[in-house]
Amino acid sequence: MDEKINVIDNKTNEHKITVMDVVVLAGEILLHSGAEIFRVQETMTRIARAYGVESFDVYVLSNGIFLSISENRQHYSTAIKPIPLSPVHLGRVAELNSLSRQIVQGEYSLEEAYEKLSAVKEIPYKANWYRVLCSAAGSGCFCYLLSGSVIDSIPSFLAGGLLQIFVLWYRTKEPSKIMLNVIASAISSFCGLMFYRLGLGEDVNTIISASIIPLVPGVAVTNSVRDFFNSDYLSGMIRMMDALAIAFSIAVGVGGTLMMWNHFFA
C-alpha cells in the first residue's frame, strides 16, 4: 500500500515539475520578447491552472521570473529564471498568446505544449534586408512628419538604413547596450552631416533627428508606463531606467559627433 502511494506521489511530482517547465518557458519567451509584466503573469497563471495546478505563485520582474508550486501545504518545486533585457519580438508574443488560448481550451498535452512553445521560441527575427529597409523607411517618413521636406527625407532614409546595417553587424559582437547606442547614434549623425555637406538636404537638424528614430526606445517607455499603471512599480522602474540609459547614450553619440564636426569642419 505504501509503495502504491509513493508511486502516485512520484507521478504527481513529475506532473507538477513538467507543468513548471512549460510555464517557465512560456514566461521566458514573453518576457524576453518584450511583453508587459501583466501579460506574462496572467499567461503563466492560466497555463498552470489549465494543467490542474491551483496553488501557483509567480512574481515577474522585467529581467527575472520567480515562481513556486505547492498543494495541500506540500511544496513541489521552485524556479528562478533570470532573463536579460533584449530586443522586442512581437511576432513571438502574438504566437504565444494564440497558443496559450489553445492550451487553456485543452487542445494540447503537456508534452505537445512544450514542443509548441519551443517552436515559438525559435521563431527568427525578420530577414536583415527587411529590417534595414524598414529602418530606412521609418527614418525617411519621420523626417517628413518632423516638418522636413521630401528632399530632407532622402538623406534620412539613407542614414537610417546605414544605421541598421551597423546595428545588425555590431550586435554579433555582443556589445553593451550603452556602447551600441552611443556608436550607432554617432554614425547616424555623421552620415546625416555628410549628406547635408554634399548638398543632399535642407535642414540638418531634422535629418539627424529622423535618422536616430530607429534607436529610440518607444516600446520600453510604453511598457514602463503600463507597468506603473498596473502597480508593477519595480518592473516599471527597471524598464524606465533602461529607456533613459538608451536615451542618454543616443544624446552622447549625437552631441559628441556635432561637437567634433563643428570643431573640425565648421
C-alpha positions as a printed Julia matrix, in Angstrom:
266×3 Matrix{Float64}:
  0.0    0.0     0.0
  2.83   2.38    0.91
  4.59   1.6    -2.39
  1.41   2.44   -4.31
  1.14   5.78   -2.51
  4.8    6.53   -3.3
  4.23   5.79   -6.99
  1.26   8.16   -7.05
  3.26  10.85   -5.26
  6.14  10.47   -7.71
  3.79  10.82  -10.68
  2.23  13.89   -9.1
  5.67  15.35   -8.53
  6.71  14.7   -12.12
  3.48  16.28  -13.39
  3.97  19.42  -11.3
  7.6   19.78  -12.37
  6.66  19.32  -16.04
  3.95  21.96  -15.66
  6.55  24.26  -14.14
  8.89  23.7   -17.1
  6.1   24.59  -19.52
  5.04  27.66  -17.55
  8.61  28.94  -17.12
  9.29  28.55  -20.83
  6.12  30.48  -21.7
  7.05  33.29  -19.31
 10.62  33.38  -20.56
  9.52  33.74  -24.18
  7.05  36.52  -23.39
  9.4   38.49  -21.16
 12.37  38.01  -23.49
 10.24  39.25  -26.41
  9.15  42.49  -24.75
  5.71  41.62  -23.35
  4.39  43.65  -20.43
  4.55  42.2   -16.91
  0.78  41.82  -16.51
  0.55  39.74  -19.69
  3.41  37.47  -18.58
  1.93  36.78  -15.15
 -1.6   36.22  -16.46
 -0.46  33.85  -19.21
  1.69  31.79  -16.84
 -1.15  31.52  -14.32
 -3.71  30.48  -16.94
 -1.43  27.78  -18.35
 -0.68  26.41  -14.87
 -4.37  26.2   -13.99
 -5.17  24.61  -17.35
 -2.96  21.69  -16.32
 -4.52  21.3   -12.89
 -2.21  23.41  -10.75
 -4.26  25.67   -8.49
 -1.7   26.7    -5.87
  0.67  28.62   -8.11
  2.64  31.7    -7.04
  4.54  33.78   -9.58
  6.41  37.06   -9.3
  7.7   38.63  -12.51
 10.18  41.46  -12.94
 11.42  42.96  -16.17
 14.53  40.8   -16.0
 13.51  37.74  -14.0
 10.81  35.22  -13.04
 10.24  33.72   -9.57
  7.62  31.01   -9.1
  6.67  28.08   -6.91
  4.11  25.27   -7.0
  2.52  23.73   -3.92
 -0.64  21.86   -2.99
 -2.22  20.91    0.33
  0.67  22.6     2.14
  3.12  20.36    0.27
  5.82  22.2    -1.64
  6.66  20.67   -5.01
  9.12  22.96   -6.75
 10.5   26.48   -7.03
 12.12  28.11  -10.03
 14.11  31.3   -10.52
 14.81  32.35  -14.1
 17.0   35.39  -14.86
 16.11  36.97  -18.19
 18.24  39.79  -19.63
 16.55  42.7   -21.38
 16.61  42.09  -25.12
 15.2   43.39  -28.43
 11.43  43.21  -28.86
  9.9   40.4   -30.94
  6.15  40.97  -31.17
  5.76  38.01  -33.53
  6.65  35.61  -30.72
  4.31  37.43  -28.33
  1.41  37.12  -30.78
  2.1   33.43  -31.44
  2.34  32.62  -27.74
 -0.89  34.49  -26.99
 -2.67  32.32  -29.55
 -1.01  29.16  -28.24
 -1.93  29.95  -24.62
 -5.6   30.2   -25.59
 -5.4   26.79  -27.26
 -3.72  25.34  -24.16
 -6.46  26.72  -21.9
 -9.06  25.13  -24.19
 -7.35  21.76  -23.65
 -6.06  21.24  -27.19
 -2.53  20.16  -26.19
 -0.99  17.77  -23.69
  1.95  18.92  -21.58
  4.49  17.38  -23.94
  2.8   18.88  -27.01
  2.6   22.28  -25.33
  6.32  22.21  -24.54
  7.13  21.34  -28.15
  4.89  24.14  -29.42
  6.49  26.62  -27.03
  9.97  25.53  -28.11
  8.94  26.17  -31.72
  7.69  29.66  -30.81
 10.99  30.38  -29.06
 12.87  29.58  -32.27
 10.84  31.98  -34.45
 13.56  34.11  -36.06
 13.63  37.85  -36.46
 12.82  39.27  -39.89
 15.47  38.99  -42.57
 18.25  41.56  -42.29
 17.41  43.22  -45.6
 13.83  43.68  -44.42
 14.93  45.24  -41.14
 17.32  47.59  -42.95
 14.56  48.64  -45.35
 12.08  49.25  -42.51
 14.64  51.26  -40.56
 15.38  53.39  -43.6
 11.69  53.88  -44.38
 10.96  54.77  -40.76
 13.67  57.43  -40.7
 12.57  58.86  -44.03
  8.9   59.04  -43.02
  9.64  60.52  -39.6
 11.73  63.2   -41.26
  8.65  64.27  -43.21
  6.49  64.11  -40.05
  9.02  66.32  -38.23
  8.31  69.06  -40.79
 11.19  68.09  -43.04
 10.92  68.35  -46.8
 10.88  65.47  -49.24
 14.5   66.33  -50.03
 15.38  66.0   -46.33
 13.7   62.6   -46.23
 16.19  61.19  -48.73
 19.34  61.56  -46.55
 17.31  60.46  -43.51
 16.28  57.34  -45.43
 19.91  56.58  -46.31
 21.23  57.33  -42.8
 18.53  55.16  -41.22
 19.45  52.25  -43.47
 23.17  52.6   -42.75
 22.38  52.81  -39.04
 20.53  49.49  -39.09
 23.31  47.8   -41.08
 25.79  48.83  -38.39
 23.47  47.74  -35.55
 22.93  44.29  -37.09
 26.66  43.82  -37.54
 27.66  45.18  -34.12
 25.14  43.03  -32.23
 27.0   39.94  -33.42
 29.88  41.14  -31.21
 27.62  41.05  -28.12
 28.43  44.63  -27.07
 27.0   46.54  -24.12
 23.74  48.31  -24.9
 25.25  51.66  -23.89
 28.17  51.43  -26.31
 25.94  50.14  -29.1
 23.65  53.15  -28.89
 26.47  55.67  -28.45
 28.35  54.45  -31.52
 25.23  53.85  -33.62
 23.83  57.34  -32.94
 27.24  58.85  -33.69
 27.44  57.04  -37.03
 23.89  58.02  -37.93
 24.56  61.67  -37.09
 27.8   61.66  -39.05
 26.02  60.22  -42.09
 23.35  62.92  -41.84
 26.0   65.64  -41.62
 27.92  64.21  -44.58
 24.83  64.02  -46.76
 23.96  67.61  -45.82
 27.51  68.78  -46.61
 27.22  67.09  -50.02
 24.1   69.15  -50.72
 21.57  66.39  -50.11
 19.1   68.03  -47.75
 17.92  71.4   -46.48
 17.61  71.08  -42.66
 20.41  69.14  -40.99
 18.69  69.14  -37.58
 15.61  67.4   -38.96
 17.77  64.94  -40.89
 19.71  63.91  -37.78
 16.6   63.77  -35.58
 14.86  61.45  -38.02
 17.91  59.26  -38.66
 18.18  58.23  -34.98
 14.48  57.31  -34.68
 15.17  53.53  -35.02
 17.2   53.7   -31.79
 14.52  55.44  -29.72
 13.17  53.04  -27.02
  9.47  53.66  -27.65
  8.25  50.18  -26.67
 10.29  50.22  -23.45
  8.77  53.55  -22.4
  5.24  52.37  -23.27
  5.63  49.13  -21.31
  7.14  51.03  -18.41
  4.15  53.37  -18.19
  1.77  50.42  -18.43
  3.63  48.63  -15.63
  3.26  51.73  -13.46
 -0.49  51.82  -14.13
 -0.71  48.13  -13.2
  1.1   48.9    -9.91
  4.2   46.97  -11.02
  6.4   49.81   -9.85
  9.68  47.92   -9.65
  9.33  46.49  -13.17
  8.22  49.87  -14.46
 11.27  51.49  -12.9
 13.61  48.9   -14.44
 12.18  49.46  -17.92
 12.19  53.23  -17.47
 15.84  53.22  -16.34
 16.7   51.09  -19.37
 14.91  53.55  -21.66
 16.62  56.54  -20.02
 20.02  54.86  -20.37
 19.37  54.37  -24.09
 18.19  57.98  -24.47
 21.3   59.22  -22.66
 23.51  57.07  -24.91
 21.87  58.5   -28.02
 22.34  62.03  -26.7
 26.04  61.37  -26.03
 26.56  59.94  -29.51
 24.77  62.76  -31.32
 26.2   65.53  -29.12
 29.75  64.23  -29.39
 29.5   63.96  -33.17
 28.15  67.51  -33.52
 30.9   68.89  -31.28
 33.65  67.2   -33.29
 32.04  68.19  -36.58
 31.82  71.85  -35.56
 35.4   71.75  -34.31
 36.96  70.19  -37.42
 34.62  71.06  -40.31
 32.7   74.2   -39.33
